[in-house]
């Protein structure tokens, strides 16, 4: 297993390198640059051009890329033109908010998806199954940002049950129970909004696996030997049906991190997603490139995690 991790880690290095080139070129293809629209129009254009020259914005792209990537491998992603802070420090301030939101969404996703998937698969072609399947169809059809806006309006503005912005109540002292409770309170609505949509894939996958597993020969053999129905489901059907869910776990994590981009923007939640969108609109390229590279590396790492988990839970599968 450790040899597999080492080999896959080595393979990830050129993947991340190619990703960094693509990210940098896409950022350079955006109109304008970091100084566009941020300076007083009355300033002498020659002074602005001198500033671009000093910052290296007029250098060829490959020179700019080399300067950027050599510093990035040392943890230096440059300076944010908007916040006047190092990019690494700025992302570090927002990262924990995004991680907690993603973890809360992941927990809610599985708390909702696994019971619904089991009920739908075990009692398929019943009214319960039709109701759950209808919910998943609506979930597939509903865009995440539209559903999140609806949840924000209904439960945030109309009923006032949840806060509509921020990650903690202003003035709450860090390290106290009130601070932790406020954090959870602010996370609940955005996490639930995302979980109710992302859960539909897991529900349908688990339902399909249970229905397919029920028809296998070893299930018929277990019933013929006199095994109770609960034992058949718990020890044979459910255990084998959970394998694809375990394999999908790594991709689920990276998908949630990417999905928080829209959720954080809609709920004004100060995480990496909200920082990403605002940096694009302000052409803060150093922040944009660092965040896209971080998201891409997380996706590559998620693929490795999924393969390793599948190899652990299913003895028949071993990554060579």
C-alpha positions, 0 to 999 in steps of 0.5 A, spaced: 500 500 500 505 504 501 509 503 495 502 505 491 501 511 495 509 513 493 508 511 486 501 515 485 504 521 489 510 521 484 505 521 478 501 527 481 507 531 480 507 532 473 500 532 473 500 538 478 505 541 473 501 541 467 495 544 471 499 549 473 501 551 466 494 551 464 492 555 470 497 560 469 495 561 461 488 561 463 489 567 468 493 571 463 488 570 457 483 574 462 482 581 459 486 586 463 491 585 469 492 586 476 492 594 475 486 595 471 481 599 474 484 599 481 488 606 479 486 613 479 484 615 471 488 621 472 494 618 474 499 619 468 499 613 463 507 613 463 507 612 471 502 606 470 506 603 465 512 604 469 509 600 475 507 594 470 514 594 468 516 594 475 511 588 477 514 584 471 507 584 468 510 586 461 515 580 461 513 574 456 508 569 459 514 564 460 518 568 464 512 570 468 510 563 469 517 561 471 518 567 477 511 565 479 512 557 480 519 557 483 516 562 488 509 557 489 513 551 490 516 555 496 509 557 499 510 564 496 504 565 491 505 573 491 501 579 494 494 580 493 493 587 490 486 587 493 487 585 500 495 587 500 497 581 504 501 575 502 496 570 498 498 564 502 496 568 508 490 570 505 488 563 503 489 561 510 485 565 513 479 563 509 481 555 508 478 553 515 471 556 513 471 552 507 473 546 510 468 546 516 463 548 511 465 542 506 465 537 512 458 539 515 455 538 508 459 531 507 456 529 514 449 531 512 449 528 505 451 521 508 446 522 514 440 523 508 443 519 503 444 512 506 438 511 509 434 514 503 438 509 499 437 503 503 429 504 503 429 506 496 433 500 494 430 495 499 423 497 498 423 498 490 417 499 486 413 501 493 410 508 494 416 510 499 421 508 493 417 512 488 417 518 493 425 518 494 426 517 486 422 523 485 426 527 490 432 525 486 429 527 480 428 534 482 435 534 485 438 532 479 434 538 475 434 543 480 441 548 479 445 548 486 445 556 486 437 556 484 436 552 490 441 555 495 437 562 493 431 559 494 433 556 501 436 563 503 430 567 501 425 562 505 429 560 511 433 566 512 429 572 510 422 570 510 422 566 516 429 568 519 431 562 522 438 562 520 443 568 519 444 570 511 451 572 511 458 571 515 461 565 519 460 567 526 456 573 530 460 579 530 463 580 537 463 573 539 469 571 543 473 566 539 475 559 544 468 560 547 462 555 547 458 561 544 463 562 538 463 554 537 455 555 537 455 561 532 459 557 527 455 551 527 449 556 526 452 560 521 454 553 517 447 549 518 443 553 512 449 553 507 451 546 508 444 543 508 442 547 502 448 544 498 447 537 501 440 536 499 442 537 492 449 533 492 445 527 496 441 525 490 447 522 486 449 518 492 442 516 493 441 513 486 447 510 486 446 506 493 439 504 490 441 501 484 447 497 487 442 494 492 437 492 487 442 489 483 446 486 489 439 483 491 439 479 484 446 476 485 446 468 486 450 469 493 444 472 495 439 467 493 444 462 496 444 465 503 436 465 503 436 458 501 441 456 507 435 459 512 439 466 513 434 471 516 432 477 512 435 482 516 442 478 516 441 477 508 441 485 508 446 487 513 451 482 512 451 481 504 446 486 500 448 492 504 455 491 505 457 489 498 452 495 496 456 500 500 463 499 496 461 504 490 459 509 495 466 508 499 470 509 492 466 515 491 468 518 497 474 522 495 471 525 489 465 527 494 470 531 498 473 534 492 466 536 489 464 539 495 470 543 496 468 546 488 461 546 490 462 551 496 464 556 491 457 558 489 454 557 496 459 561 499 458 567 494 450 566 495 450 566 503 456 571 503 460 566 507 467 568 508 471 562 505 475 560 499 470 560 494 467 567 496 474 569 495 475 566 488 469 569 485 471 576 488 478 576 486 476 574 479 471 580 478 477 584 481 482 581 476 487 579 483 490 574 478 495 572 484 489 569 488 485 566 482 491 562 480 493 560 487 486 558 488 485 554 482 491 550 483 489 548 490 482 546 487 486 542 482 491 539 486 485 537 491 481 533 485 487 529 483 488 528 491 481 526 491 482 521 486 488 517 489 484 517 496 478 514 492 482 508 489 486 507 496 479 507 500 476 502 495 482 497 495 481 497 503 474 496 503 474 491 497 479 485 498 478 483 491 481 490 489 488 491 490 492 497 486 498 495 483 
